[in-house]
Amino acid sequence: MNSAFVIENWSGAGGNLSAEIVAKARPDGRTLLLGTVGTAVTNQYLYRNISS
């Protein structure tokens, strides 16, 4: 069975924009975030307000 997929490249805020979009996505098991150490660890110390 073939399934189509869409790749969306969201840039900005050191990866925080993408992480926020994925965190707020509907939990249907079809959303994947490929991030960096900056997105997962470092940005929480660099940015005062990170929404979740």
CYANA upper distance limits for C-alpha pairs under 8 A (distance plus 0.5 A):
 10 TRP  CA     15 GLY  CA      8.49
 10 TRP  CA     17 LEU  CA      7.53
 10 TRP  CA     18 SER  CA      6.13
 11 SER  CA     15 GLY  CA      6.80
 11 SER  CA     17 LEU  CA      7.33
 11 SER  CA     18 SER  CA      7.35
 12 GLY  CA     16 ASN  CA      7.46
 12 GLY  CA     17 LEU  CA      6.36
 12 GLY  CA     18 SER  CA      8.28
 13 ALA  CA     17 LEU  CA      6.48
 14 GLY  CA     38 GLY  CA      7.52
 14 GLY  CA     39 THR  CA      7.17
 14 GLY  CA     43 ASN  CA      7.65
 15 GLY  CA     19 ALA  CA      6.79
 15 GLY  CA     35 GLY  CA      7.56
 15 GLY  CA     36 THR  CA      8.45
 15 GLY  CA     38 GLY  CA      7.90
 15 GLY  CA     39 THR  CA      5.77
 16 ASN  CA     20 GLU  CA      6.53
 16 ASN  CA     39 THR  CA      6.68
 16 ASN  CA     43 ASN  CA      8.08
 16 ASN  CA     50 ILE  CA      7.79
 17 LEU  CA     21 ILE  CA      6.87
 18 SER  CA     22 VAL  CA      6.76
 18 SER  CA     33 LEU  CA      8.02
 19 ALA  CA     23 ALA  CA      6.50
 19 ALA  CA     33 LEU  CA      7.48
 19 ALA  CA     35 GLY  CA      8.41
 19 ALA  CA     39 THR  CA      7.70
 20 GLU  CA     24 LYS  CA      6.68
 20 GLU  CA     51 SER  CA      7.32
 20 GLU  CA     52 SER  CA      6.42
 21 ILE  CA     25 ALA  CA      6.62
 22 VAL  CA     31 THR  CA      7.16
 22 VAL  CA     32 LEU  CA      7.68
 22 VAL  CA     33 LEU  CA      7.02
 23 ALA  CA     52 SER  CA      7.06
 24 LYS  CA     52 SER  CA      8.00
 25 ALA  CA     31 THR  CA      7.70
 27 PRO  CA     31 THR  CA      8.37
 35 GLY  CA     39 THR  CA      6.38
 35 GLY  CA     40 ALA  CA      7.71
 36 THR  CA     40 ALA  CA      7.01
 37 VAL  CA     41 VAL  CA      6.10
 37 VAL  CA     42 THR  CA      7.07
 38 GLY  CA     42 THR  CA      5.08
 38 GLY  CA     43 ASN  CA      5.96
 39 THR  CA     43 ASN  CA      6.25
 40 ALA  CA     44 GLN  CA      8.45
 41 VAL  CA     45 TYR  CA      8.39
 42 THR  CA     46 LEU  CA      7.09
 43 ASN  CA     47 TYR  CA      6.37
 44 GLN  CA     48 ARG  CA      7.93
 44 GLN  CA     50 ILE  CA      7.46
